[in-house]
Amino acid sequence: MANIRRKRKIVRITVALLVSFPAFSAAQQIAFQEYAVSVPLVSSLYAVAVGPDGAIWGTDPINGHINRVTTAGDVSSYSVAHCVPPFGCGNFGIAGGPDGAVWFTNWSQGVIGRMTTAGVITGVYHVPGDGLPWGITAGPDGALWFCEESSGGNQIGRITTAGRITMFHVPYPASEVSQPQWITVGPDGALWFSENDYVGRITTRGAITVYPVTVTANESLGGITAGPDGALWFGAGSAVGRITTSGVVSYYPLPSGYNVPVTSIAAGPDGALWFTEGAGASISRITTAGSFSQYQPPLFGKVFFGGYGFMITAGPGGTLWFAAGSAMGEIVFPTANMSVNPTFGYYGTSLAFNGSGFTPGETVNIYGAGIGSPVVASAIADSSGSITATGLTPQACNGGRVFLATGQTSGKLGAPSFGMGASLIATPNTGPPGTTVTIQGYGFSQFLALNLAFGNDAVGGVTTSRHGSFGRMSTVTFTIPVGTPPGTYWITANPSIKGYPAAASASFVVQ
């Protein structure tokens, strides 16, 4: 370690501050698709990254899980930490490794873990000293690089795929706020990282340069990413910061109405930067010229624990992915026109799709969730590139969502919006006292505990699936009480948590 440190070239530079002012631009057309991952209120997804298998991987510091979502929307969760929720788990940073595995940091246990894409832990490596590892990324040298943010530690670490760790001390006064958090590969082949009051650069040989930056009082530096303009972009509290590879810094203050601080940032496929905001479920865009636009993900109307500071990353196929509460979200960029009628419905609702802008003669598949999920409808584009198709609403969680339609030759993408409502199905829906009734439910929030009742009488409880449904895999039945007078009665399903979204009812006629 001593020999390595003697080879470091340590430079501290005072940088010029070029203050820029925000402007507004026409909003980029995008669509949100979200995938339920874990149980609300007892989980909070955090960092996200593309794995070596092309899936999106994310950490959950609350329940100790590592989660995987494919581009088709298939979800897997793996428990990797022995911990006591809600605050004792500590999985934070995550990255796809150069060895075909997924690497993650565990802040509370001071370790870095290696997991195969099948979810098997094959290595756990302790960071020296009081190491509290946070952000991690694959480096250009075949190793992984991470931030160590213990108070006074102030270090950047390198770990080989064999688990050998080397630490590099950052030459900056250590304090309670000297905590490296996020790290990325820069356009110059070095690693760039953000702390609460500076941006740093470290070469793969360990030479460190420090650039002090300005952050609004009581706020902290957010994530950092390489931009499409050859510079690095980072969250600077109530501003977005930009730093060139030569150390020139400029700031773009957030317009009025934006939430602070900026928590993470990623380069989008449209040549702009996309960032998440703390203290509110917003995702925003800034062009390299400094023009802002803001978006509100639908979030299925769900309540989530720890929604502050969700993270965003560039995904496969020209997409962006983000973590928000108990769901993983995908941002797509439509390149074809699509509509669906009706725009609101329930499980099994008949749907009519209309689209244009595809390549004449190509097949257009309309998927129920992500691209590659079961096809809801399909059609061949006519000579003008237009389609019409019909299908039925699949199982989905309550709230706003989109259908993703893709041209199988052109790759053109359409994304019509749809609102999913909750519904109950009673089988049979009429009969004399003593009839056994089976109940199925669709379109609720995911993993939601429901109280079931016949009239004013409770008949049981059930928890919905990841898709917001119940009754297909776990049958719910009850018997109409003997002596019930003839008439129409309501079977109801209400969330056990007061104020939680989605409730539904179905009628039953007692003969």
N, C-alpha and C positions, 0 to 999 in steps of 0.2 A: 504493500500500500504506500509506503514511504517513497519508493522509487517512482511510482505512478504520479504522486503528488508533486515531486520535484520537476517532472516534465511538463506540468501545466503552465500555460501562459495565462496570467491573470491580468485583465485590463478592466479598468473602470472609466467609463466615458460619460461626460456630461452631454446631453443631447439637446438639439434645438426643438422647440415645441411649436408646431404649426397648427394653430387653432382654426378649426373649420366649423361652419354652422350648418344645421340640418336643413334639408329640403324634402319636399314630398314628391313622390313619383306615382304614376299610375300603377295600381296593384297588379302584380303578376297573377295570372289565373292559375289557381291550384285547387286541389281537392284533398280532403283528409279521409283516411281510412284508419280505424283503430281496432286493436285486437286485445281482448280481455286476457290478462296473464295471471293475475293472482287475486287474492281475497282483499276487497276494499277494507279500509280502516285498520288493517293489521299488516300492511305492506306499503312500500313506496319505492317504485323503481327509480334508479339513479342513472349511472353512466350507461351508454350504449356504444356498440362498435360492431363493425362487420367482421364476422368470423371467417376463417379460411375455407369454410364450407359454403359461403355465400349467404348464410343466415345472419340474422341480427341477434346479437347477444347482449344481455343487460344484467346489471347487478341490482340486488335489493338489500340494502344495509339494515333493513328492519327485521326481516325474517330469515336472513342468511342464505337466500337462494341465488343461483345463477339461472337466468331465464334465456330461452332460445325461441325465436319466432322466424319461421321461414317466410319467403316472399308470398307464399300461398296462404299464410295466416295460421299454419300449424304451430302449436305452442307446446314446449316442453319446459319443465322446471326441475332443477337439481339442487338438493340441499347440500351445502358444503361447509357449514360452520356449526359448531356446537355453541349455541348461544341462547340467550333468554330474550325474546322480543319484549318491548319494541325497540330497545336501544342498545342491545348487547351483541350485535352481529357483525357489523362493520365492513361488509363487502362494498367496495367503492369503485375503483378504476377497473377497466377491462380492455383487452386488445386481442386481435388475432395475431398469433405468433408466426414467425418464419418457419417453424417446424410443423405446421399443420395443426397446432393445438390452440386452445384459448387460454390466455393468461390473465389473472386478476389479482388485485390487491385486497388485503383485509386489514383495514386500519386498526381495528380494536385488538387484533391478535398479533399485529406486527409481522405479517407474513405475506409472501407472494405465492399464489397457487397456480398450478398447471392442470388443465382439464382437457381431455380429449373431446372431440365433437360428438362423441356418444355419451358425454356426461360423466366420465370416469376421472377421478382425481388421481394423477400419477406423480405429483410432486408438490411438496409444501416446503417453502424455503424461508427461514427467519431472517429478517433484516437486522443487521448488527446494531447493537446498542438499544436505544429507546425508539427504534425505527417505527414510524407511523406512515406506511406507504399509502399514497393517494393515486394520482393519475399515472397511467402507464401507456406506452406506445411501442410499436416495433420500430427499431432503428434501422438505418441504412447499412449497418455493419453485421447484420445477422443476429444481433442480440436484442434484448428489450431494455428500455430505459424508463425510469420511474422517478416520481417526486417523493421525498421524505419530509414530512411536515411537522415533526415533533418540535415543541417549543425549544428554541435554541439549537436545534439540529441543523436545519438549513442545508440540506444535502440533496444531490441528484445521484441516483443509483443506476447501475448497469447490471443486468443479470443475463448470463448466457443461457442457452436452451438446456444446458446441463445443470443449471442451478448455481453457478458460481457468481457471487455478488461482489462488485467493486463500488465503493462510495466515493463521491467527489464533493468536498465542502465548497459551498458558495461563498465567495469573498464579499460578504455584506454584513453589516452589524446584526448579529442575531438578536431577536426580540420576540415578544409574543406574536407579532404580526409577520415575522420572517418565516413564512411557511410555504414552500413550493407546493403547488397543487396540480396544475395541468401542464402537459408536455406534448409536443408534436414535432414532426420532422419538417424542417424548413426547406425552401427551394434551393438553399445553398448547401444542402447535405449535412447540416448541423442539426442539433436538437434545440428547440426553443421552448422555454417554460415560463409560466406566470406565477408570481408571488403576489402578496397583498400590496406591495409598494414598488415592484420593479418587474421588468421582463428580462430574462436571462437567455444566454446562448452558450451551448457547450458542444464542442467538437467531439467526434468519436474517440479522440485521443485524450480528452479530459480538459482541454483549454476552455476557460470560462470567461465570458464577458458579461457585465451587468449594466443594464440601462434603467435608471430610476424613472418611474412614471408617476403621473398625478392621478389620484383616485379620490372621489368625493368622500368627505369625512363620514365615518361610521359605515362605509361600504368597503367592498373588497374586489380584487381583481378576479375576473371570471376566466372562462376557458380561452384557449388560443388555437389558431389554425392557420395553415398556409392559404393565402388568397389566390385568386386567379391572376392577380396583377404582379406577382413576384414578391409581395410583401407578406408580413404576418399581421393578422387581425385578432384582437382580443377584447374581452369584456373589461370595461374600466368603470365599474360602478354605474353611474347614470349616463355613461357615454360608451361609444364603441371606439376603441383605439386601433391605430394602424402604426406599425413600425417597419421600416425598410431593413434590409439585411445589413445596411451600413449604420443603422441605429437612429435614423430620423423618425421622430414620433409625431403623430397628429391625432386629434380627437374629434369625434362627431357626437355632440351632446344629443341625448334622446329628446324627441319632441314632447310637448305637453301631452299628457294622457298615457304615456308609456310607463310600465311598471319597472322598478329598479330593485336590485341591480341586474345587469346583464350577466347571466350565469354560464352560458356556453355558446359556442359559435361554430359554424361549419360552412364550407364553401358549397354553394348549390350548383346544379347543372346548368343554371341560367346565367352564370357569370357574376352572380351577386353573392353576398354573405347572408346567412340566415342565423338568427340567434334567438335564444329563449330568455324570458324575463322572470325574475323572481317575484314573489308577492302577488302573482296573478298568472292565470293560465293563458299566456299570450306567446305567440311566435311571430317574430318580425324579420324584415328583410332590409338590408342596406346595400345600395349599389356601390361600386368602387368610387363613384363620384360623390357619395354621401347622401343620396336620397333614400328616405325611409318609407316603408309601408308596414302595416300591422294586421295580423290575422288572429282569430279566436277559434281554436279547435273545438268541436262539439263536445268531446269528452263524455258522450253518452248521457249527460246530465247527472253523472254520478258524483258522490261525495268521496274524497279520498284523503288518506292521512299523508302528511308530508309532501304535498304537491308543490311546495316551494322549491324553485330551483331545478326544474327538470332539464334533461340534457338532450342534445341534438347531434346528429352525425350524418355525413353523406352516406347514402346506401347504394346498393347495386341497381343497375338499369336506369340511372338518372333520377333517383328518388332521394328523399331525405327521411330519416327516421328519428323519433324522439320518444323519451320515456315521460309518462305523466301519471303519477299516482299508481294505480294498479293496472294500467294499460300501456301497451306499446303502440305508438302512432306512426303512420306512414303518410308522407306528403308526396303526391304525384302531380305531374305537370301535363294536363290534358292537351292533346294536339288534334283532336277530332271533336265534333259536336255530338252530344248525346242527350236524350231526355227520356224520362220514364213517366208513365201515367198509370195509376195515380202516383203522387209524390209522397203519400203516407198510406200505410196499411199494416197488415198483420201477417203472421205466419200463414202461408198458403194463399195470400191475396194474388189475384190474376194481374199480371203486369204487361204493359205494352211498351216496347222500346222503339225509339226512332233515332236514327243517327245519320250523319253526313261527314264528308271529309276523308273517307277511307279510299283505298285503291280499288278501282272497279274490278270485280271478279274475285276479290279475296274473301276468305272466310273471316267473319268477325265473331269471336267468342265473348260472351258476357258472363263474368265470374261472380259468384255469390259473395266472395270475400276478396282475398288477394289473388293476384295473377297466378294461375295454376290450381286454384281451388275448384270445387265442382262447378260445372258450367250450368248457369241458370237458363240461358237461351243462346241460340246461334243462328247466324244468317249469312248469306253471300251478298256482298255489295253489288248493286246494280251498275249500269254503265256510267252513272253520275257519281258513284262512290257512296250512295245512300243505302241504308238498311232499315228494315222493320222486322221485329221479332217479338215473340210472346213467351212468358214464363211465369213461374210462381215464386213468391217470396220464400227464401230459405230461412232456416233458424238463424237468428241474430239477436244481439242484445238491444235493449231499449234505447231509443234516441236516434240522433242523426248518423247517417252512414252514406256510402256511395257504392254503386256497382261499377266494376272496372271492366270496360270493353276494349279489347285489343284486336287490331287487324293482324292476322297470322302471317301475312307477307310483309306489310309495311311497318308493323310495329306501332301504328297510330293508336292513340289512347283516348278513350272517352270515359267520363266519370259522372254520370247523372246522380244527383242527390236524392236520398229517400229517408223518410222518417219511419222508424219501427215502433209500433205500439204493442202493448201487452194484451194477451188474450187467454181465455180459459176455454177448454173443450170438455164437456161432460158427456160420458157415454154409459148408458143411454141418457137422453135428456127428458124422458117421461116414463112414468111407471107407478105402480101402487106402493104403499108403505112396505118396507122389507126389501125393496130393490137395492141391489149393490151397484154403486156408481163409481166409475173410474174417471179420474180427473187428469188432464194434461194441461200444461201451461207453457206459453211461448212469449218471447219478446220482453222478458223482465231484465233487470240488471243481473250481471254475472255474480255467482256465488252468494245470492241474496236469500236470507231466511224469510220465509213466508208463513203467515198464519192463515189456515184454511177454515172456512165456516160455512155451514148450511143454515141460512137464515141468521138467527142470533146464536146458534149453537156451534162451538168449536168442534171441528172434526179432525184436527191434526195439524202438523207442520211439515215443511219440506224446504230444502235448500236447492236453489237453481244451479244449473251447470255453467260451464264457461261460456256457453252460448245463450245463457239467460232462460233456459227451458227446464222443464221437469216432466216426468211421467212416462217417458219412453224407456229409459233404463231403470228407473226406480218408480214402480207403479204406486199410485196413490188412490186408495179406494175408501169408501165409507158406505154405510147402509142407511137408507131413509128410515127414520124411526117408526116403529109400529104405532099406529094411532095418529099419525100426521094427517090433519084435515086436507081434503082436496084443494088444489089451487096452485098458483105459480110462486116459486120460491127462488131466491138467489143464492148461488154458490159463489163465495168471494175468496180472493187471495190478496192479502195485504202485507206489505213489508213489516217485519217485526221491529225495525228501527223507524221511529216516528219521523215523518218528513222525507223518507227515502223515496226516490222516484219509482213509478210504475206500480199499479194495482189493476186488477181485472176481475170480471165477474161473468158468470154464465147462468142461464135460467134452467130450472127443472120444474116440470109440471107433474104434480102429484095427482094421480087419478082417483 
